[in-house]
């Protein structure tokens, strides 16, 4: 006779075997991939981390469209330029949904822009694009804000007089002040206590995203959400951002909506007033809070992290830094205001900025999409509700598209005569209907900030420092290891 413990063990083994065969049957409906295990799916194959190189390695065995399982959830991975481009743009409407995973559902409730889907996403995104254009995106008005912040950043480094500094905070402060001016109508000083709280909350959120505990939360939300851990802190940090957004909304409401809206919140509140008599208002305070969070997070973290990598690459490649400076000196006057349009006269500088984006590849895997209807993906039938994940790293490092994909090489964007050439495989902002709505702002910021810094300073390692770590820290974005530089006035 079996004891109760032995019977329980036999039952568990039996259930696991049943689950295994159920998974083997289910996986036949999807593109091929490594065989999943009960409960864990393919986490063992991924070594319990979502690493860009592992995803590319799996594609060598299973092809450029394959399936990974996270518990019982299948995720179709697109690998390489052709697969990502075709998958995201052949039927862009079909794959325009957003997978609202358990953690992100707990965080943003499926509202806002980045983590929303369906009709609500379309409305909020359309309104966001139109309003940012009204506030100057793509025009000289917004470019002036970028130039102003770039000038403040140059002044910050001038005041250091060549002393070593970790540039992470000043870069984040200056970049985020551009989006803050658009959304809130004012800038933060670098000593503002509230601003430091927002930065700390942002850093915690991005560190948590993609971590092992984050992955566990997505697979076992019913268990992990009841346990203490870093997920609790991450959610509380998002609440810090939401609380600040609500305070700003109240401040705007108390001030009253001006006849001519001055910032994003003004425009949104005016739209709320227009639609309040509808059967189901399209615009409400909750959506506004989450849209503000999306704009602040998306408009601060990505561009500042890219510039953080950019200064690192200039220190590691002083010859490239010198070539940029020679071109800037030859084309621009020492006090001339640098405009985004100047990129056409500065092909090498423009190529270096593009290569910084390509090589740093800070959003190494694109945000997951979801099929909103039955469709066909690279010849495979895919059902509504299936999760699609474009591996952006595999596009930016595709050996069929880039001559030296694993080297920092501005020549990727230059022809034999030294003219700038755009590349189709340059997709750091993703592709299809979910392409980043702040792409133009980010391009403008990166070029103007980078050109201003390189014209004013030569960046070097502090005295006595001979090595610097160029490997990324994995999280919501790929961050450099903290480092210090000396900005030597030219």
N, C-alpha and C positions, 0 to 999 in steps of 0.2 A: 504493500500500500504506500502511496505517495504521501508525504507530509504536506501540510498546507503550504509551506514555503516552497517545496519542490513543485507542487501543483501550480502555484503562482508563477514560478519561473518558466515552467512548460507553457503556460498560457501566454506569457509575454513573448516567448520565442515564437509560438504559433502565430500570434497577432503580427509580429514583425515580418514573418515569412509571408503572410497574407498581404501586408502592406507592400512588401517588396514586389510581389507579382502584380499587384494593382498598379504600381508605378510603372512597371515594365510594359503593361498594356496601355496605360495612359500616354507614355512617351512616344508611342507609334503615331500619334496624331500631330506630332511636332517635328521640326527639323532635327536631324541627328545630334547627338551630344553624348558626353560621358554618362554611364549608367548611374542613376541616383540611388541613394540609400534611404530607407525609411527614416522619417523624422529629420535627418540632416540634409537630405537631398544631395547636392554636389559640394557641400562645404568642405568635405575631405579633399576633393580634387583642387579646391581653391586654397587649401591649407588654412582655412578659416579666416581668410582675408581677401578683399576684393582688389587684387593687384592688377594693374594694366598689363604688365608683361605676362602674367599667367593667362590672362584672357587672350592675348595674342598667341601664346604658345599653344593653347587649346585649339585655336583656329587652324594651326598647321595639321592637326590630326582630324578635326571634324568639319573643316571647311569654313568659309567666311560668313555663313549663317548657321548657327547651331543653338542648342537649347541647354540652359542650366536650370537646375531645380533648387529652389530655396524652400526646404520642407516640401509641402505639396504644391507650391506655386512655381509654374514654369516661366522662365524668362528667356526670350529669344534674343541672342546677342548678334549684332551686326559688326563685322570686322573688316577693316580696310576701306579705302576711299570709295571704290565702286559699290560695295555692298551698302555702306552708310548712305551714299548719295541716292542710289536707286531706292533703297528702303524708305528714306525720308521724303523723297520728292516725286516718285512715280505716282503714288496715290496719297498726296500729303494730307488730305482731309481725313482719310481712313485711319491714319496713325497720329491724329492730333490730340488724342485724349491724354490725360495725365494719370499715372498710377498714384493714387493716394494711399500710401502704405500706412500701416498702423501708427508708426511714430509720427509721420507727417500729418496724419489725420488728427492725432492728439494735439499736435502743435498748431496747425493752421485751419483745422476744421473744413478743409477743401475750399476755402475762400481766398480772395485776393487774385493774383495773376499766375504766379509760378506754380502753385500747387492746386489750381482750380481746373475744372474740366467743363466741357459742354457749353451750354448757352451762357452761363455765368462767366466762364473764362473768356469767351468771345466778346462779351459786353465790356468786361473790365479791361481787357487788353486793348480793344478798339478805343475806349475812352482814354486809357493811359497814353497811347501813341498820339492821339489827337491833341491831348492836353500838353504833352511834352513839346509838341511842335508849336503850339500856341505860346509856350514859354521860351521858345527860341531854339529847340533842338534842330540842328541842321542849318541854323542861321547865325548871323554875326552876334546877336544878342547873347546867346549861350556861349559862343566862343569867347566873348569878352570875360565872362565869369571864369572860364577855364584859364585864360591868360592871367587874370587877377590872382587866382589861387597859385598858379605856377610862380608868379612874382613873389608871393608871400613865402613860398617854399625856398626859393633862391635866397631870400633875405635870411631865412632861418639858418641855412648853411653858411652864409657870409658871417653871421654873428658868432658861429662856432670857431672861426679863424683857424680852420684846419684840424681842430681837435677831433678825436675819434668819436663816432656816434653810431648806434644802431638805427638805420633809417626807417625802420618799420613804422613807428608811430607817426613821425612827421609826414610820411607818404600817405598813410591812411587818413590822417587829419586833413591834409590838403585835398585829396581826392574826394573824401566824403563831404567836404564843405561845398563842393559843386552841387551834389544832389540835395544836400540840406537846404541850400539857397533856393533850389527849384521847388522842393516839397514844403518846407517850413517858412521860407521867406527870409531867412537870416543865416549867418555863419556862426559856428562855435569858435571860441578862443581855445588855444591849445591847453589852457589851464582849467577849462570848464569841468567841474566835477561830474556833472550829468553826462557830458560827452565821454569822459573816461569810463563811466559805468556802461555806456552803450558799446564802447569798444570792447570792454572786458566780456560783456554778454555775447557780442558777435564772435569773438575769438573762441569762447567756450562752445558755442553752437557749431562752428566749423570744425573744431577739433573732434567733437563727438560724432559728427556725420561721417559715416563710413567705418567707424571703429568696430571692434569685435562686439561690444555690448549693444551697439546700434543694430548690428546684424541679428543678434539674438532677439532683440525687441521685435524686429520685423517678422521673425519666424515663430516666436512664442510670446506674442503680446499679452495674452491672458495671464501668463506667469510673470514675465519681467516687469510689467507695469505695477505689480503688487510688491515688488522687491525694492529695497533701497539701491542706489547706484548712480552712476554719472548721467543716466537718462533723466533722472529727477532734476538734476542741476541744469541740464540742457533745456528742459521744458520751462524751468523757472527763469532761465535767461531769456527765452523767447517772450515770456510774460513781462520781463523788464522792458523789452522793446515795445510791446503792445501797450503797456501802461504809459510809456512816454508818448506814444502816438495819440492815445486818448486825451492826455493832458493838452497836447498841441491842438487837437480838434476842439476841445472845450475853450481854449484860448481864442481860437478863430471865431467860434460861435459867439462868445461874449463880446468880441470886438465888432462883430457884424460883418456880413458879406459886402465887400465894396462893390461899387458899380462896375469897376474894372478889376477883375480878380488878379491878385499879385503873385500867387503861388498855387501849387497843385491842390492843396487843401481848400483854398478859396473856390477853385473851379469845381471840385467834387461836391462841396457843400451847396453850391449853386445848382448843380445837377440833381442833388438830393431834393432840393426844394421844388424843382420842376416836376420830378417824378413821384412826389409823395402821394398824389391823389390817384395813382394807378392802382389796379387791382392787386398787383404784386410788385412793389417798387424794385427797380433794377439796382438802385444804389442806396446803400444804407451804411450806418456807422461801422458795423462789423467789417463789411467789405473794405471800407476806407482804411481801417486799422491795418488789415492784412496787406492791402496794396501799398501802404506807407512802409510797412516792414519789408516787403519785396523790393521796393525801390531803394530803401536804405541799404539793405544787405547786398543786393545785386549791384548797386551803384557805388559801393565803397570797397568791398572785399576784393572783387576780381581785378579791377584796374590797379589798385594799390599793391596787390600781391604780384601782379605782372611787372610793375615797375621795380618792386623789391628784387625780383629775379633779374631785371634788366641791369641794375647797378652791380649786382653780383657778377653777371657775365662781363661787364666792362672791366671790373677789377681782374678777373681771370684772363681776359683777352685785351691787354693794354694796346696791342697793335690795332684792333678794331676800334677801340675808343679813340685812338689818335686819328684814324681815318675819318671818323665821324666829325671830330673837331676841325680837321682841315677843311672838310666840305662846308661845314657851318661858317667858318671864317671866310672862305672864298665867296660864298653866296650872300651871306647876311651881314649887315652892319652890326657893330658891337651893342648898340642900344635899340636896334630895330625890333619891333614887336613881332613875335613869331606867330604866324597864322597857320591854320590847318592846310590852306591852299599852298603853302610853301613846300609841302611834301613833294609837289611836282617838280620843284627846282632842286630838291635834295634827295635824289634817288638812293644814294647809299644809306643815308640816315633813315629813310623810309624803309629800306630793306632790313636794316638792323632792328627797327621796331617790330616789323613783321616776324623776323626770326626769333626775337624774344618771345613773342606770343606762341609761335610754333613750338619752339624747343622747351619752354617752361611748361606748356600744356597743362595749365593749372586745373582745368575742369577735365580730368583725364577720362572720365566716362560721362557721356551726356545724361541729363536727367531722363529717367525712364518715361517712355510714351506708352499709351494704351490704345489698342484698336477700338474705334468707336462703332465699327460694323465689320461683318465678315469681309475679308479681302484676300488678296494674293500678295505674298512678299517674296520676291526673287524666285518665283515659281512654286513656292509652298503655300497651300491654302492655310489661312490663319483666321481663327474665329474671333468674333467680337469679345472684348474683355481681355485678350491676350496682351501680356506686357512685352514691350520691345525696348531694348537698350542699345543705343548706338555707341560703339567704342570709339570715342573721339581720338584717343591716343593712337589708335591703329591707323587713323587717317593722317594725322600729323607726323607719324613715323613710318608711313607706308613706303617700303623700299622701291615700289614700282612708281612712286610719284616724286620722291626726293632722292637726289644724288647721294647725299651723305646724311641719312635720316637721324643718326645718333650723334651727330656733331653739330656744334653751333656754327652755322655757316650762312652769313648774309647773302652769299652768292646764289642761294636757292631762289632769290627774288630779283636777280640781275641777269641781263643778257650779256653777250660778249662785249658790247660797247659800253656797258655800265649803266644801261637804262633800266628803270624799275619795270618788272613784269609781274602782274598778278597771277596767282596760281589757283586753279580750280580746287585743289585739295587743301587749300587753306580754309579750314572750317572751325576755327576756335569758338565761333558763336553758334554752332550747330547749323541745321538746315531744315527746310520745310516750314510748316505753319508755326512751329514752336521756336523759330530762330529768335535770339535775344532781342528784345524790343529796344534796349539801350545800346545797340551795336554802334550807331553813329557817334553817340556821346563817348563811348569807350575809345573808339578809334581817335577821336579828336583829343581826348585827354592824354592818351598814351603818347601821341606824337608831340603835342605842345609841351607837356611836362618833360619828356625825355630830351627834346631838343634844347629847351631852356637850361636844364641841368648840365648837359654836356658842353654847351657854349660857355657857361659860367665857371665850371669846375673840371678838374681832373680828379677822378676817384681812385684812391689807392688804399691798400691795407695799412693798418696802423703799424708803427715801427715795431719790429721784432716778430710780427706775425708773417709767416711764410706760406701757410696752408689754409685753405678754406674749403668747407664741405659743400659740394655741389649736388649731393643726393637730396631728394625731396622728403619731406615729412608728409605721410599720407593722412588725409582727413577730408573734410568737405571740399577743400581745394588743396592742391599740392603746394606746400609752403617750403621756402628754404629754411635750413637750420639758421637760428639767429646769428648775425654777424655784425661787425662794426667796420666802418670805412672812414677815411679822412677825405673831406671835400677840399681840395687845394685850389684856391682861386687862380684863375688863369690871367 
